[in-house]
């Protein structure tokens, strides 16, 4: 695969979107633009861009999505651009008979503004609920909220000592679960799931309803960063805990596919994840999906970067120098500016995408 991987990645959302649209045009593919109501950090248009490769009547569809968690889009976009520039990949798609749907920037606001969350301060992957029903409670987060986001930053020693005491008593896994599973009580907190569907939530629903109209089978690879060893792409089963579906995912993507319900994943069990929207768009579809999660830094470093950035959002009066440092800390928690890391991501994502084409073909 002769490709300048460094050039596939970008430094701003505007640059990433330009490269994505340019790669789609060069491949002869049309793009639909779901325009966001707000502007980006540099005054640019924000959009969830939808590129389809293959006929609209295709019964087998592969969905490759980036930017669910805003700033993680820098990695996901680079992968999508690299694939769209890859002639061998395009030939594999044509040979498979599968239609490929590239969703660029599920959360364009967070992508542009260097935030993980949407403009509503909502974690998009905790926002897919029936909001007419009671929302999940997370009392463990309640106990930690004031420690995670103290009044001043950096946190005073007694705050960090209290967190260390919590870790010593409960362990990192329990801490990760408490913080990251999702919560609906603190609008200014971490991993907030919201009290209404976000723009990204509603837009994704419309896109899937349109593009899955003729689909019988769907494979979905949702690209993420921030968990696990540096550069390793963990394939996390993203569906209901149905043995046949999990077995099919492992048949396609290998026995290393992890599962939160089995305790084999680096991710905690989450509430309000986005994958059930597939069945709302097409109840009878046969769906097989993974979150492809690439490691960057340690769990604690990632959490601390998220804490700092949320503190900054809550304290816009912070000095500009401190604000810049905190934003850079967040970017480095979810994107590694190193050629070897970038190459690892493209190679692993390409392999997973080819495996999905093969799996869809064998399941036809």
N, C-alpha and C positions, 0 to 999 in steps of 0.2 A: 504494500500500500504506500505508494509514493505521495506523500502529503506533508506540507509544512504545518505541523500541528500547532506551532506557536502562533501562526497567523490565524488559526481557526478560533482562538480565544480572544477575548476583548477586555478593555479596561473600563468601559462605560456601557450602560444599557443601550444608548443610542448607537454606539459602534456595533454592539452585538446584534441589535435588530437589523442594522444595515447589512451586516455580513450574512445573516440568515436570509433576508429577502433577496439579496444578491445571489446567494447559492441556489435558492429556489428558482429564480429567473434563469440562471445558467443551466439548470437541469430541465428547463422547459415546464415548470410546475406553477400552477396558479396558487395564489394565497388569498384567503379571506381575512379581513382585518376587523376584529372586535375592539372598537375604540373605547378606551377608558375615559371616564368623565374628567379626570384630573390630568395635569401635565407633570412631566418628570423633573428631576433635579436641575437639569440644564434647559428647562422650558420645552423639552421635546414631547412629541406625541407618544402616548403610552397605548399599548394594544396587546391583546392576546391574539397572536397571528397563527392562522390555521392553514397548513399546507397539506394537500392530499396528493398522494402518488398512487395512481390506479383508479379504476372506474368506480363511480358512486354506487353501482349495483353489485360490487364485490361482496361475497358472503363471508369472506375471511379478512379481518382487519387487524393490523398491528398499530398500536398507539404508542408513540414515543413523546413524552412530555417533559418539559423543563420548567424551572422557576416556580414551583408550588410554594417554596419558601424563598421568595424574593432573591436575596443575595446568593442563594445556591444556584441561581440561574447562570452565573458566570461560568460555572463548570458545565451545566447541562446544555447551555447554548453552544459552547465550544464543541461538545460531542455531536450535537445535531448538525452544526455546520460541517464538521469533518465528514460525517456520513453523507450529507448532501453533495459534497465535492468528490465523493469516492465512486469512480466508474464501476468498480467491481461490485460494490454494494447495490448500485442501481440495476446491474445485470441480475444479481441474485433476486432482487424484488421482482423483476420482470419474469424470471424463470419460475418463481413461486406461485404467481397468480394472486398473491396477497396484496391488498391495498394498504399503504402505510400512511398514517395520519401523524404529522409532526405538529405538536402544540407547543409553540414557543412563548414562554413567559406566562404561565398560568396566573402569576401575581406580578404584573409588570410594575406596579407601584413600588413594591419592596425591592425589586430588581434595580430600578433606577435610583431610589433613595437610600440604597445600602441598608435596607431593613429586612428582617426575616418575615415580617408580618405584612398584612395588607394596610390600606389607608385607615381602616377601622381598628387598627392595632390587634387584629385577629390572626391567629395561626390558622391558615386555610385548611390544613390537614387535621383540624379539631372542630371544623365549622359545619360539618354535614350531619345535621340533626333534624328531627321533626320538632320544630320550635313551638308547636302547639302543645307539646308534652313536657313534663318536668325534665329539666336538664340534669346530667350526671353531677353528683356532688364529689368534691375532692377535699375532704377535711385535712388531709396531710399537707396539701398546699397551703391551706389556711394557716397552719401552724408555722409555716416557713416564710410567708410572704414578706413580713416586715424585716426579716433577716436578709432575704434575697435582694430587697430593694430598700436599703436604709436611706436616711435623709441626706447623708453626705457621701461623696465618692472621691477617693477610694474609701471603702468601708472602715469604720473604726475597729481597732483590735478586738474589742469585746464581741462585735458582730461575727467576725471571722472565727473567733474562738467558739462561739455558739454553734456555728455551722460544723466546725470540726468535731464538736461534741456530738452533734446529731449523726455525723458520719461514723463516728466511733461506736455509737450505740446501735445504729440501724444498718449501716453499710451503704456502699455506693449504689447498689442496685435499688434499694428502697428510696434513697435520696433522688435518684434519677426518675423513678416511677412517680414519686410525689410531685416533683417539679414539672415533668414533661407530659404526663398523661392527658392534660387538658383541664381547664378550670373555667367557670362561668361567673365568678363572683367579683373579680378584680379587673376592671376594664384597663387599668394602668399596670397590669401585672404580666408575668411571663406565661406563654402558652395559653393565652386567653382564647376561648372558643367562640365568644360572641353570644349575642342574644337574638340575632337575626341572620339570615343568609347574607353573605358579603357579595359585592359585585362579581368577584371572581367565581364564587360559588354559582350564582345565577347564570353567568356567562358560560361556564363549563357545561352546565346542564343543557343549555340551548345548543351548544356545539355538538354534544354527544347525541342529542335527540335527532339532529339533522344528519349526522354522518354515520350513525349506526342503524339507519332506517332499514337497510337491506342486509345487515350483518347477521350471520348465524353464529359466528365464532369471533371472539375478540381476545387478543393478547395485549397486555398493557405493561410497559416498562416506564416507571416514573423515576426520573433521575434526581438523586439527592446527594448532599455531602454533609459531613459533620460527625459521623459516628464510625467507630472502628479504627483499625490500624491504618496508618498513612498509606494512601494509594490503593488499598484493598477494596474491591467492590463487593460488598455483602449483598446477596440476593435474598431479600426478605419477602416471604410469602405475603401477598396483599389481597386477601380474600377472606371469606368466612371459613371457619375451621371445619371444613368438609373433607373427610379423608380422601375421597376420589379426586377432588380438586387439588389437594396438596400433592397427591401421588403424581398427578399429571404435570404439575409444575416441576417436580423433581425429575420426572422423565424428560422434560424439555430442557431444563437448565441445570440438571445435575443434583446429586444427593446432598450437595452443600447448601441447597436452598434452606434458609433458616425459617423458623416459625415462632412468633411471639408466644402463642399458646403453649408451645412445647418448652419454652424457656431457652431456646437455642439461639435467639437473636440478640444483637447488641441493643435493640430498641426495647423500651418498655411497652406495656400494653397501653394503647391509646384509645381515646374516645372521639367520635365525630370525624373519622377518617373519610377520605373522599371516594374510595373505590365502590361503595354501595350505589353511588349515583349511576353506575353502569346499568343496574337492574331497574332503576327508575326510568332510564331512557329506553331500555329494551328488556322487559322482564324475562323473556324466554331464551336470551342469549347464553351461549356457553363461554364463560369468561375464565381466563387464566392470567394472573397478574403478579408482578413483583415490584417492589421498590428497590432500585439499584442504588445502594448507599455507599458512598466512597469516604474513606477515612481521611481526616486532616490532622487533628490534634487530639489530646486527651479529652475525656468527657468533662473533667473539671475545668480545663482551659476553655472549652466551648461554652460551658455554662457561665463561666465568669465573664466571657465576652458578651453573652446575651444579657447578663445582669447589667453590665456597664452600659450597654446600648439602650436598654429599657430605662435605666436611671436617667440617661441623657435625654431621652424622649420626654420624661417626666419633669426634666429641669432644663428647659430651653435657655435659661439664663447662664448656663455653664460657659466658661471662657472658651473662645474659638480654638485655642491651642488644645485644650482638653477635649473638646468635641471632635477635632480631627483625629486625635490619638485614639479615642474610643471607637470611632468609625473604622479606622484602619485595623484595630484589634478585631473587630467583628469580621471584616473582610478576610483577614488571615485565618480566622477560625473556620471559615467555610470554603476558602479557595487558596490553594497553594501555588505561589508564583514560582514554579519550578518545572522545567521541561520534562523531567522524568515522571513527575506526578501527572502532568497533562497527557503524556503518552500512555501511561497506565490506564487512565480513564477511557480514552478512545478505544484502546485495544479490548478492554473488558466489555465495554458497552457494545462494540461492534460484534463481538462474539455472542453476547446475549441476544442481540437483535437477530443475528443469523440463526441462532438456535430457535428463536420464536418463529421465524419463517418456516423452518423445518418442522417444528411441532405443529403449527397450524396446518401444514401440508399433510402430515401423517394422520391428523385427526379429522381430515375432511370426510 
